Amino acid sequence: MCCNLSTYVEYSCSHRILQQTQYLDCNRWDCRLSKYHNHDNAEHDCKNNCAQELLEDRHLTVDWQHRPCTPCRVLAPTNGVNA
């Protein structure tokens, strides 16, 4: 069924920063939320036979940075000087 996909950048400090969220269409005829839902306009019992809700959101780390995130760099001085 359809869901939202959130992609993140993860930093060496273990913080994840949201990059984007996008809607993923399952492309199924029996999912009310899909653009392909009942594309042939056939009569059917949508309430009982079709998915009515999004699946749980998906979360995916797509980039890893070998440095701390900006807030951690600002808060953690390096050699007495903020990075």
C-alpha positions as CSV (number, residue, x, y, z in Angstrom):
1,M,0.0,0.0,0.0
2,C,1.0,3.6,-0.3
3,C,3.3,5.3,2.3
4,N,5.5,8.3,3.0
5,L,9.3,7.9,2.7
6,S,11.5,10.2,4.7
7,T,15.2,10.3,3.8
8,Y,17.9,11.4,6.2
9,V,21.6,12.4,6.4
10,E,23.3,10.8,9.4
11,Y,26.4,12.4,11.0
12,S,29.2,11.0,13.1
13,C,27.5,12.3,16.2
14,S,24.6,9.9,15.4
15,H,22.2,12.7,14.7
16,R,20.0,12.3,11.7
17,I,18.7,15.3,9.8
18,L,15.7,15.0,7.6
19,Q,16.4,15.6,3.9
20,Q,13.0,15.2,2.4
21,T,9.7,13.4,2.7
22,Q,7.9,12.1,-0.4
23,Y,4.7,10.1,-1.1
24,L,5.3,6.6,-2.5
25,D,2.4,5.3,-4.6
26,C,2.0,1.5,-4.5
27,N,0.3,1.6,-7.9
28,R,-2.3,-1.0,-6.8
29,W,-5.8,-1.0,-8.1
30,D,-7.2,-2.0,-4.7
31,C,-5.6,0.9,-2.8
32,R,-7.9,3.9,-2.5
33,L,-4.9,6.2,-2.1
34,S,-3.1,5.1,-5.3
35,K,-3.4,7.0,-8.6
36,Y,-4.2,3.5,-10.1
37,H,-7.2,2.9,-7.8
38,N,-10.0,1.4,-9.9
39,H,-8.5,3.0,-13.0
40,D,-11.1,1.2,-15.2
41,N,-14.0,2.6,-13.1
42,A,-15.3,-0.9,-12.4
43,E,-18.0,-1.1,-9.8
44,H,-16.7,-2.6,-6.6
45,D,-17.1,-2.5,-2.8
46,C,-14.3,0.0,-2.1
47,K,-15.0,0.3,1.6
48,N,-14.6,-3.5,2.2
49,N,-12.1,-4.5,-0.5
50,C,-9.7,-1.6,-0.9
51,A,-7.0,-0.4,1.4
52,Q,-8.1,2.9,3.0
53,E,-5.0,4.1,4.9
54,L,-1.3,4.8,4.4
55,L,1.2,2.2,5.6
56,E,3.5,3.3,8.4
57,D,6.0,5.9,7.3
58,R,9.3,4.5,6.0
59,H,12.6,6.1,7.2
60,L,15.8,5.7,5.2
61,T,19.3,7.1,5.8
62,V,20.7,7.9,2.3
63,D,23.9,9.8,3.2
64,W,26.5,9.5,5.9
65,Q,28.8,12.4,6.9
66,H,32.1,11.7,8.7
67,R,31.7,14.8,10.8
68,P,29.3,16.0,13.5
69,C,26.1,17.9,12.6
70,T,26.2,21.7,12.7
71,P,24.7,22.0,16.2
72,C,27.2,19.5,17.6
73,R,30.1,21.3,15.9
74,V,29.0,24.6,17.4
75,L,28.6,23.2,20.9
76,A,31.7,21.1,21.0
77,P,34.9,23.2,20.7
78,T,38.0,21.6,19.0
79,N,41.3,22.6,20.6
80,G,39.6,25.5,22.4
81,V,38.1,26.9,19.2
82,N,34.7,26.2,17.8
83,A,34.8,24.2,14.6
